[in-house]
Amino acid sequence: MTKIHLQKNKKIYFASDQHFGAPNPASSKIRENKFISWLDEIKNDAQVLFLMGDLFDFWHEWKHVIPKGFVRVLGKLAEIKDAGIEIYFFVGNHDLWMKDYLEQEIGATIFFEKQYFEINEKNFLLAHGDGLGPGDKGYKRMKKVFTNPFAQWIFRWLHPDIAMKIAIYLSTKNKMISGDEDKAFLGEDKEFLILYSKEKLKTEKIDFFIYGHRHLPMVLDLDTSTSLSTTKAKYINLGDWISYFTYGKFDGESFELKSY
């Protein structure tokens, strides 16, 4: 478990599901500029920035090639890291072929799985959210294929122009970018990340569950009557930077989900 102690007047920020590059470069650039403005604003009091996955609608790293674009976003992230703000990046289902580019060029720490953090003596479970909880067996099988080293090796042998054309087409057709299935709350008994969180509370003391992936921003108190905690655990989905432009802020005691 990674421990963080917040300095006086400092905050921790969370954001997820920017899907930059979709639905096309021109439309994406508008959202990218808004995100950059937000980064400029939080730079004044941020100690840590958590990017919780799907920063890009598609990302793949060859040995000497990365996808075209996103220069201003990457430059701004490098700037805030150089200013002493720690950046933790969780790989999502759209940028799961991330490797070490952001680590080498920006200094971000990359996570491929869920992580536990203790922040000012509060316990956090952090994850992008894809593949967790019950159901969605089709996606889980697909993810195994996409993360298979042999499948990645084959993809790397495609010319980047061909590979990117195929990947962008498939990525923009993905239901997660359309958002149509993410506008309605399904109920605590059907939301797979809530079910996953409740199961965790049976054996683990968690104060905050923070996810991306679901796109619908929400903060819910979870029933902890059978858990190890005597206080309410909070389930948080950060929403997205497509429709909601939402982000999370933690000041050491309380969490806020805000819209930019």
C-alpha positions as CSV (number, residue, x, y, z in Angstrom):
1,M,0.0,0.0,0.0
2,T,1.3,3.4,-1.0
3,K,1.1,6.1,1.7
4,I,0.6,9.8,1.0
5,H,0.5,12.6,3.6
6,L,-1.0,15.8,2.3
7,Q,1.0,18.9,2.9
8,K,-0.7,22.0,4.3
9,N,-3.2,23.5,1.9
10,K,-2.5,20.9,-0.7
11,K,-5.1,18.7,-2.5
12,I,-5.3,15.5,-4.5
13,Y,-7.1,15.5,-7.8
14,F,-8.7,12.7,-9.8
15,A,-9.9,12.6,-13.4
16,S,-10.8,9.9,-15.8
17,D,-12.1,9.0,-19.3
18,Q,-11.0,11.9,-21.4
19,H,-10.9,9.7,-24.6
20,F,-8.8,12.2,-26.4
21,G,-8.7,11.6,-30.1
22,A,-12.4,10.8,-30.4
23,P,-14.6,11.2,-32.3
24,N,-12.0,13.1,-34.5
25,P,-8.9,15.3,-34.0
26,A,-10.8,18.6,-34.4
27,S,-13.5,17.8,-31.9
28,S,-11.0,16.3,-29.5
29,K,-8.9,19.4,-29.6
30,I,-11.7,21.4,-28.0
31,R,-11.9,19.0,-25.1
32,E,-8.1,18.8,-24.8
33,N,-7.9,22.6,-24.5
34,K,-10.5,22.5,-21.7
35,F,-8.5,19.8,-19.9
36,I,-5.3,21.8,-20.2
37,S,-7.1,24.8,-18.7
38,W,-8.2,22.6,-15.8
39,L,-4.6,21.4,-15.3
40,D,-3.4,25.0,-15.2
41,E,-6.0,25.8,-12.5
42,I,-5.2,22.8,-10.2
43,K,-1.5,23.3,-10.5
44,N,-1.7,26.0,-7.8
45,D,-2.6,23.6,-5.0
46,A,-2.2,20.0,-6.3
47,Q,0.1,17.6,-4.6
48,V,-0.9,14.5,-6.5
49,L,-2.9,14.0,-9.8
50,F,-4.5,10.6,-10.4
51,L,-5.5,10.0,-14.0
52,M,-7.8,7.0,-13.8
53,G,-7.7,5.6,-17.3
54,D,-8.7,6.1,-20.9
55,L,-6.9,9.4,-21.3
56,F,-6.7,8.5,-24.9
57,D,-9.4,6.8,-27.0
58,F,-6.6,4.6,-28.4
59,W,-3.0,4.4,-27.5
60,H,-0.3,2.0,-28.6
61,E,3.5,2.2,-28.2
62,W,5.9,0.7,-30.8
63,K,9.6,0.7,-30.0
64,H,10.2,4.0,-31.7
65,V,6.7,5.3,-32.5
66,I,3.7,6.7,-30.5
67,P,0.4,7.9,-31.8
68,K,0.3,11.3,-33.5
69,G,-1.2,14.2,-31.6
70,F,-1.9,15.2,-27.9
71,V,1.3,17.3,-27.8
72,R,-0.2,20.1,-25.6
73,V,-1.7,17.6,-23.2
74,L,1.5,15.7,-22.8
75,G,3.5,18.9,-22.5
76,K,1.2,20.2,-19.8
77,L,1.5,16.9,-17.9
78,A,5.3,17.2,-18.1
79,E,5.1,20.8,-16.9
80,I,3.1,19.9,-13.8
81,K,5.3,16.9,-13.0
82,D,8.4,19.2,-13.3
83,A,6.6,21.5,-10.9
84,G,6.8,18.7,-8.3
85,I,3.2,17.3,-8.6
86,E,3.2,13.5,-8.6
87,I,1.2,11.9,-11.4
88,Y,-0.2,8.4,-11.1
89,F,-1.7,7.0,-14.3
90,F,-4.1,4.0,-14.4
91,V,-4.3,2.2,-17.7
92,G,-7.8,1.9,-19.0
93,N,-9.5,-0.4,-21.5
94,H,-8.8,2.1,-24.4
95,D,-5.2,2.7,-23.6
96,L,-4.3,-0.7,-22.2
97,W,-1.3,-1.0,-24.6
98,M,0.5,1.7,-22.7
99,K,4.1,0.8,-21.9
100,D,6.8,3.1,-20.5
101,Y,6.5,6.2,-22.6
102,L,4.8,8.4,-20.0
103,E,7.2,7.1,-17.3
104,Q,10.3,7.9,-19.4
105,E,9.2,11.2,-20.9
106,I,7.0,12.7,-18.2
107,G,7.9,10.8,-15.0
108,A,4.4,9.5,-14.3
109,T,3.9,6.2,-12.4
110,I,1.9,3.7,-14.5
111,F,-0.5,1.1,-13.0
112,F,-2.0,-1.8,-14.9
113,E,-4.1,-3.1,-12.0
114,K,-6.1,-1.7,-9.0
115,Q,-4.0,-0.1,-6.3
116,Y,-4.4,0.6,-2.6
117,F,-3.4,4.0,-1.2
118,E,-3.5,5.4,2.3
119,I,-4.0,9.1,2.2
120,N,-4.0,11.0,5.5
121,E,-5.0,7.7,7.2
122,K,-7.9,7.1,4.9
123,N,-7.9,3.9,2.9
124,F,-8.5,4.2,-0.9
125,L,-9.0,1.5,-3.5
126,L,-8.3,2.9,-6.9
127,A,-8.9,1.3,-10.3
128,H,-10.0,2.2,-13.8
129,G,-12.8,-0.3,-13.2
130,D,-13.0,-2.4,-16.4
131,G,-13.1,-6.2,-15.8
132,L,-13.9,-5.9,-12.1
133,G,-17.0,-7.4,-10.4
134,P,-19.5,-9.8,-11.8
135,G,-20.7,-10.2,-15.4
136,D,-19.3,-8.7,-18.6
137,K,-17.7,-12.1,-19.5
138,G,-17.4,-11.1,-23.2
139,Y,-15.3,-8.1,-22.4
140,K,-13.1,-10.0,-19.9
141,R,-12.4,-12.6,-22.6
142,M,-11.6,-9.8,-25.1
143,K,-9.3,-8.1,-22.6
144,K,-7.3,-11.4,-22.2
145,V,-6.8,-11.4,-26.0
146,F,-5.7,-7.8,-26.1
147,T,-3.3,-8.1,-23.3
148,N,-1.8,-11.4,-24.6
149,P,1.8,-10.9,-25.4
150,F,1.5,-12.8,-28.7
151,A,-1.4,-10.7,-29.8
152,Q,0.5,-7.5,-29.0
153,W,3.5,-8.8,-30.9
154,I,1.5,-9.4,-34.0
155,F,-0.1,-5.9,-33.8
156,R,3.3,-4.3,-33.5
157,W,4.3,-5.8,-36.8
158,L,1.6,-3.9,-38.6
159,H,2.7,-0.6,-40.2
160,P,1.6,2.1,-37.7
161,D,-0.5,3.9,-40.4
162,I,-2.5,0.7,-41.0
163,A,-2.6,-0.3,-37.3
164,M,-3.8,3.1,-36.2
165,K,-6.5,3.3,-38.9
166,I,-7.9,-0.1,-37.8
167,A,-7.6,0.7,-34.1
168,I,-9.2,4.2,-34.2
169,Y,-12.1,2.8,-36.2
170,L,-12.8,0.0,-33.7
171,S,-12.2,2.3,-30.7
172,T,-14.6,5.0,-31.8
173,K,-17.3,2.3,-32.4
174,N,-16.9,1.1,-28.8
175,K,-20.0,1.6,-26.7
176,M,-18.0,3.3,-24.0
177,I,-17.4,6.4,-26.2
178,S,-21.1,6.6,-27.2
179,G,-22.2,6.9,-23.7
180,D,-25.7,5.7,-24.5
181,E,-25.6,2.9,-22.0
182,D,-24.0,5.1,-19.2
183,K,-26.7,7.8,-18.8
184,A,-28.9,5.9,-16.4
185,F,-28.1,4.6,-13.0
186,L,-28.9,0.9,-13.0
187,G,-29.4,0.5,-9.2
188,E,-27.0,-0.7,-6.5
189,D,-28.0,-4.3,-7.1
190,K,-27.0,-4.1,-10.8
191,E,-24.0,-1.7,-11.0
192,F,-21.1,-4.1,-11.3
193,L,-18.5,-1.8,-9.6
194,I,-20.8,-1.2,-6.7
195,L,-21.3,-4.9,-6.3
196,Y,-17.5,-5.4,-6.4
197,S,-17.0,-2.7,-3.8
198,K,-19.6,-4.2,-1.4
199,E,-17.9,-7.5,-1.7
200,K,-14.6,-6.0,-0.8
201,L,-16.1,-4.3,2.3
202,K,-16.8,-7.8,3.7
203,T,-13.1,-8.4,4.3
204,E,-11.3,-5.1,3.8
205,K,-11.5,-1.7,5.5
206,I,-11.9,0.8,2.7
207,D,-13.0,4.4,3.1
208,F,-13.1,5.4,-0.6
209,F,-13.6,3.4,-3.8
210,I,-12.7,5.6,-6.8
211,Y,-13.2,4.4,-10.3
212,G,-13.4,5.6,-13.9
213,H,-14.8,3.5,-16.8
214,R,-18.5,3.9,-16.0
215,H,-18.7,7.5,-17.4
216,L,-21.7,8.4,-15.2
217,P,-20.5,10.6,-12.3
218,M,-21.8,9.5,-8.9
219,V,-21.0,9.5,-5.2
220,L,-22.7,7.0,-3.0
221,D,-22.6,5.9,0.6
222,L,-22.2,2.2,0.8
223,D,-23.8,0.1,3.6
224,T,-20.9,-0.9,5.9
225,S,-23.0,-2.7,8.5
226,T,-21.2,-6.0,7.8
227,S,-17.8,-4.5,7.0
228,L,-14.7,-3.8,9.0
229,S,-15.5,-0.1,9.0
230,T,-17.6,1.8,11.5
231,T,-18.1,4.8,9.1
232,K,-19.7,5.1,5.7
233,A,-17.5,3.9,2.8
234,K,-18.0,6.0,-0.3
235,Y,-18.3,4.7,-3.9
236,I,-17.2,7.3,-6.4
237,N,-17.3,7.2,-10.2
238,L,-15.4,10.1,-11.7
239,G,-17.6,10.5,-14.8
240,D,-15.8,11.7,-18.0
241,W,-14.5,14.6,-20.0
242,I,-16.9,13.9,-22.9
243,S,-20.3,14.9,-21.5
244,Y,-19.7,15.8,-17.9
245,F,-16.2,17.2,-17.5
246,T,-16.1,16.1,-13.9
247,Y,-13.2,15.5,-11.5
248,G,-12.6,14.6,-7.9
249,K,-10.8,16.6,-5.2
250,F,-9.7,15.3,-1.8
251,D,-8.4,17.7,0.9
252,G,-7.3,15.1,3.4
253,E,-10.7,14.7,5.1
254,S,-13.5,14.9,2.5
255,F,-14.0,14.1,-1.1
256,E,-15.8,16.4,-3.6
257,L,-17.0,15.5,-7.1
258,K,-17.0,18.7,-9.1
259,S,-17.7,19.8,-12.7
260,Y,-15.2,22.1,-14.6
